[in-house]
Amino acid sequence: MRVTLKDDGSLGVIHDWAYSDEVGFQVGQIPEPSSFILLLLGSLALCRRKRA
């Protein structure tokens, strides 16, 4: 679905959309929270290592 939203409180506009009832239909993947946390912790460790 492609939607245009404005932050002035007005209604959004739907440009187009698609639907499929097939089991294997995937639009995109959302990373799980633990992967994000591991990435964040690794980044913080690298920043801390550079300062020392």
Order of alpha helices (4+ residues) and beta strands (2+ residues): beta-beta-alpha
